[in-house]
Amino acid sequence: MESISDRIKLLLKNRDITAYRLCEDTGIDSGTFSKSIKTKNRWKSQHMISMAEYFKVSLDWLMTGERPLRSGLSSSITESVKRIKRVPVLGLVECGRAVTTWFDNAERIIEMTEVGHLNKPFILIAKGDSMRPYINPGDKLLCADMSEQIKNGSAVVVNFRSAPDSYEANAKLIKFEKGDRVTLYSVNTKYPPTLHKESDIHKIFKVVRIIRDVK
């Protein structure tokens, strides 16, 4: 199931429950429900909790589709709620050549679980084909400020210093070289590796997770 809305529709169909009845039983405003089901992942946390309890399913599964479906224990839902974190989607990152000013105001917010241990997580949308098939255009890259965990071969988003108060970014694999230099390289060999001084780099973020919608 691609989205929260898809999983909700599946539950309604399998339980033979109408959207109207769901809203009546949970107290969710029908207009809000209708708007959220159309915009897919833009759901309020409290509505997610109410529906997880109503259908007796795991909140993690309802949000991500990645956890076990069943969870009849309210304590399990409570623990899942504690793990919800609001993650900003900041924009596009080029997999091939750098793009400027990607680190801007959030385009939208995605509420996620299993990210509480991450330092300042954010999401970028991949663009370009230099990292295919490891990273494809449209993939969501969950990134975090976790420089101590970045090793040779890690997927990273590198934020370059291009001018005062202006940055460029690129999604690549990384290799640390001698003399405070790093090599950034692609999966697609038609894009040659590039060597950079660490002094030219503002920040290196670790790509923690690649989220791909199945179509």
C-alpha angles and dihedrals in degrees: 000000000000102000146013089259091055091053092048091050089050092052092048091050096045093047092042091233125146123228088241092057092046091054092046093050097044100035092238112150107251093220091052090047092051092050093047094049089055096046090047113206098030098101129145116244094235091052090051091051092048093050093046089053092044095051093034093231132135113276088217091057092047091052102038110007087227102101132067112292099225125071118148093167117099089203089062090053090048091053091048091052090055089058096054113114129179109238120192121226102218103184141263129341120196120234097202110026133017123269125204133237096007092141096080138121115320115269089207142337126249119197110220140176127218093039100095092104093056122099112234097335121200138166130236126187113233120236130183132030107257092106099045129168093012092053119017129194109276095027115136111234113207104206134182141181096258104133093156090064097049112109136167108298095024119139108241144171108226118205109205129203104239101156137340110299091358127099140185125207139198136182111226146131114268138220123184114224133193119273097041094293132130132203118217116200140175136228089230104074094208086077107073120221118258129215120218138181113240087230088066091057123085098188141346116213124194118235098229099178139007111216114199125184112224111224 
